[in-house]
Amino acid sequence: MRSTPRTERRRPTRWMTGAAALVAAALLLGWVIANFPRAPIGPRYVGAGHQTPRSGGTFIFAAGSNIHTLDPHFAYDTLSTAACRLLYDGLLDYDYDGNMIPGLAAELPKMSDGGRSFRFTLRNGIKFHNGREITAEDISWSLHRLLSERIGSPGYPFFKSIQGAPAYHRGEADRVEGIVVLDEKTIEFHLDEADQTFLNALAMPFSYPLAKEHVEKLEQAEGRDAVGRHPVGSGPFTFSRWERGVQVEFERFEEYWAPQARPDRMIFLENISSDVASARFRNGDLDVVYRPSKVTRLFLRASEAWAPYRAESPSASVFALGLNCELPPFDDVHVRRAVAFALDRSKLERLDPGQVIAATQILPPMLAPHDPELPTRQGFDLERAKEEMRLAGFPDGLIEPVTLWVRGEGEVRAAQLFQQDLKAIGIEIELKMVSFATYLKETGRPRVAQAAFTGWHQDFPDPSNFMDILFHSRSIHPENSENRSFYRNPKLDAILDRARPEIDREARLALYAQANAILADEAPWAFLYYPIDMFAWQPYVKGFRPHPVWLNEYRNVWLDLPRERVSQSIYEQETGP
């Protein structure tokens, strides 16, 4: 019998080996599918069932960007404010109904002189984290630091109505004459004119007191920015550690003046995307999630198991394209109007159903005098946009592209939606991706950013907070401008200056209605949307509910520990292949 060549003998063996491998792989895949981890349709963990609040545990929350500073005199973004709210306290605060309440002050101030003088008495026993008791002189010293032009705090415009504040700011006086320390526990403020927003300003982080000895030692050794990295405040938590861009850690302050059950530690995770945060929350690795991913938001709405642990409401915020009125082509009002009318905002509503409302003006819907029928309101009108381009002298479009600054994936996605809209009127958009810290620094300087995604969440519930600080010409500075469109309009300034001290509510709202119409018409911002906020929290997180003024407000939570794993038969389902 003829022998089979070696190569021919091996061929069947290879084929059989490959087939066996395929069969084995198929069997393995079937086993994996059959035993794939079950997807949670409800919370993985519940609390221990304690009825009485108790301290302990670690509370973990996250944000999609990074914290700018832990110095309250510079904390003018929502993330820095959220962190500072754990570390500091002010004379005044807000309750969960939006009412003003005393903080470090023993009671609301005594007002006199027709609303131009306010006297505060401090609580007894309030301390900084270094153990020293806070006095009225600490309040005065901290406000003098805030008001100094050398420091360059963006909070200065809120307090310039204090007698002598402008002169001190310019370096023409050694002290602010309208800040008067009467004794160790009593301080008075005297204003040049009645200001309906002054008490709101005193509730903002800008006015939170700092320990003089700590600040001076740090600034001498490491410079002004050191206070924002090594804070000492008087809030419910002390600073522990900050790994920049990763996480900030806090510890409960045992000598806090308002003792109540709180976690032992807080961990604030930075730069966690909504997709990642949502997945970690559903897995039980985050204690709360704010503005979850689109898929998770839809899931949470549909899940009966999560219903007691979620909340949804329109946010007192607005997002927009900020157009630099000092730089071409947006120094021309017709080009700005063209952008405002070219944007089809319904795309965002279709992309994120139930998450946004198309914006037509600076004021969000819940804040008077928002007007849904505003004659100058912004909206999609392609023919009007083309006409505005013609009036600007660009009937065939701009010669050069416009650079739009964006801060994250969400803004890139939204910008890409509108690129085609603007291309239809001859405006090409190039995106420039920057970090949040770079954005805050550079867009606050004149003649830097041609256009930028921007937004605003109220500091306090008053129309002045959306108009005075964002569009008054006095909010333009060489650094840290709040008016980042660098928009100047003497008529608007005059209206806002009349509205600020106006005591009659109806007359005041009428003035802000005029200002609202001007801003919609002149379009220093092309308004995009008002967000609808969603929070969800784990069942063992107690004492949390969304705050009407402060975003990511976690000062009052406590943890019902030890947490317990929920039975899979109740809250989990199998996933198919």
C-alpha positions in Angstrom: 0.0 0.0 0.0 1.3 3.4 -0.9 2.2 5.5 2.0 0.4 8.9 2.5 2.8 11.9 2.3 3.3 13.7 5.7 1.6 16.9 4.5 -1.5 15.1 3.4 -1.8 13.2 6.6 -1.8 16.5 8.7 -4.6 18.3 6.8 -7.5 16.4 8.4 -6.0 16.8 11.8 -5.7 20.6 11.4 -9.3 20.9 10.2 -10.6 18.7 13.0 -8.7 20.8 15.5 -10.1 24.0 14.2 -13.6 22.7 14.2 -13.2 21.5 17.7 -12.0 24.9 18.7 -15.0 26.6 17.1 -17.3 24.2 18.9 -15.6 24.9 22.2 -15.8 28.6 21.6 -19.5 28.3 20.8 -20.1 26.4 23.9 -18.2 28.9 25.9 -20.1 31.8 24.4 -23.4 30.0 25.2 -22.3 29.6 28.8 -21.3 33.2 29.1 -24.6 34.4 27.7 -26.5 32.1 30.1 -24.5 33.2 33.0 -24.0 36.9 32.0 -24.3 39.3 35.0 -27.8 40.5 35.5 -28.5 44.1 34.7 -29.9 46.1 37.6 -33.3 47.5 37.1 -33.4 49.0 40.6 -31.1 50.0 43.4 -28.4 47.4 44.3 -28.3 48.6 47.9 -30.7 49.9 50.5 -30.2 51.4 54.0 -30.1 49.6 57.3 -33.5 51.1 58.3 -32.4 53.6 61.0 -35.1 56.2 61.8 -32.7 58.5 63.6 -30.0 60.3 61.6 -26.5 59.3 62.5 -23.0 60.3 61.4 -20.5 58.1 59.6 -19.5 56.7 56.3 -18.1 58.2 53.1 -20.4 60.1 50.6 -19.1 60.0 47.0 -20.4 62.3 44.2 -19.0 63.3 40.8 -19.0 66.0 38.1 -18.1 66.0 34.5 -15.5 68.7 34.7 -12.9 70.0 37.1 -13.0 72.4 40.1 -11.4 75.8 39.4 -10.6 76.9 42.9 -11.4 76.4 46.6 -11.0 80.1 47.4 -14.6 81.4 47.8 -13.6 84.9 46.7 -12.9 83.4 43.2 -15.5 80.6 43.2 -17.7 81.7 40.4 -18.6 78.4 38.6 -21.0 75.8 39.8 -18.4 73.1 40.7 -16.2 75.4 42.7 -19.2 76.7 44.5 -20.4 73.2 45.3 -17.0 72.4 46.8 -16.9 75.7 48.7 -20.3 75.1 50.1 -18.9 72.2 52.1 -15.9 74.2 53.4 -17.3 77.6 54.2 -20.3 79.5 55.6 -21.6 83.1 55.1 -23.6 85.5 57.1 -26.7 84.5 55.2 -28.0 81.4 53.3 -31.1 80.0 51.7 -33.5 77.3 52.9 -35.0 74.6 50.7 -37.9 76.9 49.8 -35.6 79.6 48.6 -36.1 81.8 51.6 -33.2 83.8 53.1 -32.1 82.5 56.5 -29.2 83.4 58.9 -26.0 81.5 58.6 -23.1 82.8 60.7 -25.4 85.6 61.7 -27.5 85.0 64.7 -30.6 86.4 62.9 -31.5 88.3 59.8 -30.1 91.8 59.8 -31.7 94.9 61.3 -32.4 97.3 58.4 -32.5 101.1 58.6 -32.1 104.3 56.6 -34.6 103.3 54.0 -32.8 100.1 53.1 -29.3 101.6 53.0 -28.0 100.3 56.4 -27.8 96.7 57.7 -26.6 95.6 61.1 -25.6 91.9 61.8 -24.9 90.2 65.0 -22.7 87.0 64.8 -23.6 83.7 66.5 -21.5 82.8 69.6 -19.1 79.9 69.3 -18.6 79.9 65.5 -15.1 78.8 64.6 -12.7 78.5 61.7 -11.3 75.0 61.0 -8.1 76.1 62.7 -10.0 76.4 65.9 -10.1 80.2 66.3 -13.5 81.8 66.9 -14.8 84.1 64.2 -15.3 87.8 64.9 -16.8 90.7 63.1 -13.3 91.8 62.2 -12.9 88.6 60.2 -16.0 89.5 58.2 -14.6 92.9 57.6 -11.1 91.8 56.6 -12.5 89.1 54.2 -14.7 91.6 52.5 -11.8 94.1 52.2 -9.8 91.3 50.5 -12.7 90.6 48.2 -13.0 94.3 47.2 -9.3 94.9 46.6 -8.4 95.5 42.9 -5.1 93.8 43.7 -6.9 90.5 44.4 -9.1 90.8 41.3 -12.2 88.9 42.6 -15.1 88.7 40.1 -17.4 89.3 43.1 -16.5 93.0 43.4 -19.5 94.3 41.3 -22.0 92.7 43.7 -20.6 94.9 46.6 -19.8 98.2 44.9 -22.9 99.8 46.4 -21.1 99.8 49.9 -20.1 103.3 50.7 -16.4 103.8 49.8 -16.1 100.4 48.0 -15.2 101.9 44.6 -12.5 104.2 46.1 -11.0 101.4 48.1 -11.1 99.1 45.0 -9.1 101.7 43.0 -6.6 102.1 45.8 -7.7 105.6 46.8 -8.7 104.7 50.4 -7.2 102.5 53.1 -10.6 101.1 54.2 -14.1 100.8 53.0 -16.0 103.4 55.0 -19.3 101.6 54.7 -18.0 98.5 56.5 -18.1 99.3 60.2 -17.1 96.9 63.0 -19.0 98.0 66.2 -17.7 95.3 68.5 -16.4 91.7 68.4 -19.8 90.3 67.4 -21.5 93.2 65.5 -20.9 94.6 62.1 -22.8 97.2 60.0 -22.9 97.9 56.3 -23.9 101.3 54.9 -24.8 101.6 51.2 -24.7 104.6 48.9 -28.2 103.8 47.8 -30.8 101.2 48.4 -29.8 97.9 46.7 -32.4 95.2 46.5 -29.7 92.6 45.9 -27.2 93.4 48.6 -28.4 90.7 51.0 -28.4 88.2 48.2 -24.7 89.2 47.6 -24.0 88.5 51.3 -25.4 85.0 50.8 -23.0 84.2 47.9 -19.6 82.5 48.4 -17.8 85.7 47.5 -18.6 87.0 51.0 -17.6 83.8 52.9 -15.0 84.8 55.6 -11.5 83.5 55.6 -8.9 83.3 58.4 -6.6 86.3 58.0 -3.5 84.6 59.5 -3.9 81.5 57.3 -4.4 83.6 54.1 -1.4 85.9 54.8 0.9 83.0 55.6 -0.1 81.1 52.5 0.1 84.1 50.1 3.5 85.1 51.4 4.9 81.6 51.0 3.2 80.4 47.8 1.3 83.3 46.2 -2.3 84.4 45.9 -3.6 81.2 44.3 -2.4 79.1 47.3 -5.6 79.8 49.2 -7.6 78.1 46.5 -5.5 74.9 47.0 -5.2 74.9 50.9 -8.5 76.3 52.2 -9.5 76.9 55.8 -13.1 77.9 56.3 -15.9 77.5 58.8 -18.2 75.1 57.0 -19.4 71.6 58.0 -16.4 69.9 56.4 -12.7 70.5 56.5 -10.3 70.2 53.6 -8.3 66.9 53.5 -6.7 66.4 50.1 -6.9 67.5 46.5 -5.5 65.5 43.6 -6.1 68.1 40.9 -8.3 66.9 38.1 -9.1 63.6 40.0 -10.8 64.2 43.3 -11.1 66.4 46.4 -11.6 64.9 49.8 -13.2 66.5 52.9 -13.7 65.5 56.5 -16.5 66.3 58.9 -15.7 69.3 61.1 -16.4 68.2 64.7 -16.8 71.8 66.0 -19.2 73.0 63.4 -21.7 75.5 64.9 -24.7 73.6 63.5 -24.2 70.0 64.6 -26.2 67.3 62.9 -25.6 63.8 61.5 -23.3 64.0 58.5 -20.9 61.6 56.7 -17.3 61.3 58.1 -15.9 62.0 54.7 -16.9 63.5 51.4 -15.2 62.6 48.1 -15.8 64.9 45.1 -14.7 63.1 41.9 -13.7 65.3 39.0 -13.9 64.8 35.2 -16.3 61.8 35.3 -18.4 61.8 32.1 -22.1 61.3 32.5 -21.9 57.9 30.9 -19.3 56.7 33.4 -21.0 58.4 36.3 -24.4 56.8 35.4 -22.9 53.3 35.2 -21.1 53.7 38.5 -24.3 55.0 40.1 -26.3 52.1 38.9 -23.7 49.8 40.2 -23.8 51.4 43.6 -20.3 53.1 43.4 -21.7 56.6 43.4 -24.1 57.9 46.0 -25.8 60.5 43.8 -25.9 61.3 40.1 -26.7 64.7 38.6 -27.8 65.0 35.0 -27.2 61.4 34.1 -26.7 60.1 30.6 -29.6 60.1 28.2 -30.0 56.3 28.4 -29.9 56.3 32.2 -32.3 59.2 32.4 -34.8 57.4 30.3 -34.2 54.2 32.4 -34.7 56.1 35.7 -37.9 57.6 34.5 -39.3 54.2 33.5 -38.2 52.3 36.6 -40.7 52.1 39.5 -38.0 50.9 41.8 -36.1 54.2 41.4 -39.2 56.5 41.6 -38.7 57.4 45.3 -35.1 58.2 44.7 -35.2 60.7 41.8 -36.2 64.3 41.3 -36.7 66.2 38.1 -37.4 69.9 37.5 -36.5 72.8 35.2 -33.2 74.4 36.2 -32.8 78.2 36.8 -30.1 78.1 34.1 -29.6 79.1 30.5 -27.0 77.9 28.0 -26.0 79.8 24.9 -23.3 80.7 22.3 -21.5 83.7 23.7 -20.5 86.1 20.9 -17.5 88.4 21.6 -18.9 91.9 20.7 -15.3 93.4 20.6 -14.1 91.0 17.9 -15.2 90.7 14.2 -17.6 89.6 13.0 -19.6 89.8 16.2 -18.9 93.5 16.7 -21.8 93.8 14.1 -25.2 93.3 15.7 -26.6 92.0 12.4 -24.1 89.1 12.4 -25.1 88.3 16.0 -28.8 88.4 15.1 -28.1 86.2 12.1 -26.6 83.5 14.4 -29.5 83.8 16.8 -32.0 83.2 14.0 -30.1 80.5 12.2 -30.0 78.1 15.1 -32.7 75.3 15.0 -32.9 74.6 18.7 -35.5 71.9 18.2 -32.6 69.7 17.3 -31.5 69.7 20.9 -35.0 68.9 22.1 -35.2 65.9 19.7 -31.7 64.8 20.6 -32.3 65.0 24.4 -36.1 64.6 24.8 -37.3 65.8 28.1 -33.9 67.2 29.1 -34.0 70.7 27.6 -36.3 73.5 26.6 -35.4 75.7 23.7 -34.3 79.1 25.0 -35.6 82.3 23.6 -34.3 84.9 26.1 -31.8 85.3 28.9 -34.3 84.6 31.7 -35.4 81.0 32.4 -39.2 80.3 32.4 -39.6 80.3 36.2 -38.1 83.7 36.7 -40.1 86.9 36.2 -40.2 88.8 33.9 -39.7 85.9 31.4 -42.1 86.5 28.6 -42.9 83.5 26.2 -44.4 86.0 23.8 -41.5 88.5 23.9 -41.6 90.4 20.6 -37.8 90.3 20.3 -37.4 86.6 21.4 -34.9 84.5 19.5 -36.0 81.5 17.4 -35.3 79.6 14.2 -36.0 81.8 11.2 -33.6 81.0 8.3 -34.9 83.8 6.0 -34.5 86.4 8.8 -31.0 85.1 9.4 -30.0 85.4 5.8 -31.5 89.0 5.7 -29.4 89.9 8.8 -26.3 88.6 7.0 -27.2 90.8 4.0 -27.6 93.8 6.2 -24.2 93.1 7.7 -22.6 93.2 4.2 -22.1 89.4 4.0 -24.8 88.1 1.6 -22.5 85.3 0.5 -21.2 84.5 4.0 -18.1 85.2 5.9 -14.7 85.0 4.3 -13.0 83.3 7.3 -14.3 80.7 9.7 -15.3 81.5 13.3 -13.6 79.8 16.2 -16.0 78.4 18.8 -14.5 77.4 22.2 -16.0 74.3 23.7 -15.3 72.6 27.1 -16.4 69.0 26.8 -18.0 66.2 24.8 -21.5 67.5 25.4 -20.7 70.9 24.0 -18.9 69.4 21.0 -22.0 67.3 20.3 -24.2 70.3 20.5 -21.8 72.5 18.4 -21.8 69.8 15.7 -25.6 70.0 15.6 -25.4 73.7 14.8 -22.5 73.7 12.4 -24.8 72.9 9.5 -27.3 75.6 10.6 -24.6 78.3 10.5 -23.1 77.0 7.3 -26.5 77.6 5.7 -26.0 81.3 6.2 -22.3 81.3 5.2 -20.7 80.9 8.6 -18.1 78.1 9.0 -17.4 77.0 12.6 -14.1 75.6 13.8 -14.1 74.0 17.3 -11.5 74.7 19.9 -11.5 72.2 22.8 -10.2 73.6 26.1 -10.2 72.6 29.7 -12.7 74.3 32.1 -9.9 76.0 33.9 -8.5 77.4 30.6 -11.9 78.4 29.6 -12.5 80.4 32.8 -9.2 82.1 32.6 -9.0 83.0 28.9 -12.6 83.9 28.1 -12.6 86.4 31.0 -9.9 88.4 29.2 -10.8 90.9 26.4 -10.3 90.1 22.8 -9.3 86.4 23.3 -12.3 84.1 22.5 -14.2 84.9 19.4 -17.2 82.8 20.4 -17.7 80.3 23.2 -20.3 77.9 24.6 -21.4 79.5 27.8 -24.1 79.2 30.4 -25.3 80.6 33.7 -27.0 79.2 36.8 -28.5 81.7 39.1 -26.6 82.8 42.2 -29.8 84.0 43.7 -33.4 84.1 42.4 -33.6 87.6 40.9 -33.4 88.9 37.3 -30.5 91.2 38.1 -28.3 88.1 38.6 -28.8 87.2 34.9 -28.4 90.7 33.6 -26.3 93.0 35.7 -23.4 90.6 36.1 -23.4 89.1 32.6 -24.1 92.2 30.5 -23.5 95.4 32.4 -20.3 97.2 31.1 -19.0 97.4 34.7 -18.6 93.6 34.6 -15.8 94.0 32.0 -12.3 93.8 33.5 -8.7 93.1 32.2 -9.0 89.7 33.9 -11.9 87.6 35.2 -14.6 89.5 33.3 -18.1 88.3 34.2 -19.4 90.0 31.0 -17.6 87.5 28.7 -19.3 88.8 25.6 -17.7 92.2 26.3 -21.0 93.8 25.4 -21.4 97.5 26.0 -24.7 99.3 25.8 -25.2 102.6 27.7 -29.0 102.3 27.4 -29.0 98.8 29.0 -26.6 100.0 31.7 -28.9 102.9 32.6 -32.0 100.6 32.8 -30.1 98.1 35.0 -28.8 100.9 37.3 -32.4 102.2 37.7 -33.8 98.7 38.4 -31.2 97.6 41.0 -32.4 100.0 43.8 -36.0 100.2 42.8 -38.2 99.2 45.8 -41.6 99.0 43.9 -41.7 95.4 42.6 -43.8 96.0 39.6 -41.8 99.0 38.5 -38.6 97.0 39.0 -39.9 94.0 36.9 -40.9 96.4 34.2 -37.4 97.7 33.9 -36.0 94.2 33.8 -38.5 93.4 31.1 -37.0 96.2 29.0 -33.5 94.9 29.6 -34.7 91.4 28.7 -36.0 92.6 25.3 -32.8 94.5 24.5 -30.6 91.5 25.2 -32.7 89.2 23.1 -32.7 91.7 20.2 -29.0 92.6 20.3 -27.9 89.0 20.9 -24.6 89.2 22.8 -25.7 85.6 23.5 -27.4 83.3 21.0 -29.6 81.5 23.5 -29.8 77.7 23.1 -31.6 75.9 25.9 -32.9 75.8 29.5 -31.9 72.4 31.0 -34.2 70.2 32.9 -32.3 68.8 35.9 -32.5 65.3 37.2 -31.0 64.0 40.4 -31.1 60.4 41.6 -29.7 59.1 44.8 -29.2 55.8 46.5 -31.9 54.6 49.0 -29.4 54.7 51.9 -28.7 58.4 51.2 -30.9 60.4 53.6 -31.6 64.1 53.9 -31.1 64.9 50.3 -33.3 66.9 48.0 -32.5 69.4 45.2 -31.9 72.9 46.4 -33.6 75.8 44.6 -30.5 78.0 44.7 -27.4 75.7 45.2 -26.6 73.0 42.7 -25.0 69.8 44.1 -25.9 70.8 47.6 -24.9 67.9 49.9 -24.2 69.6 53.2 -27.2 68.0 55.0 -27.1 64.4 53.8 -26.5 61.4 56.1 -25.9 57.8 55.3 -28.2 55.0 56.6 -25.4 52.4 57.2 -24.5 49.7 56.9 -26.0 49.4 53.5 -27.6 46.1 52.5 -27.5 44.3 49.1 -31.0 44.0 47.5 -32.2 40.6 46.5 -31.7 39.9 42.7 -35.2 38.4 42.5 -36.7 41.8 43.4 -34.6 44.3 41.5 -32.7 42.5 38.7 -33.5 40.8 35.5 -31.6 38.6 33.1 -30.2 40.1 29.9 -30.5 38.2 26.6 -27.8 37.7 24.0 
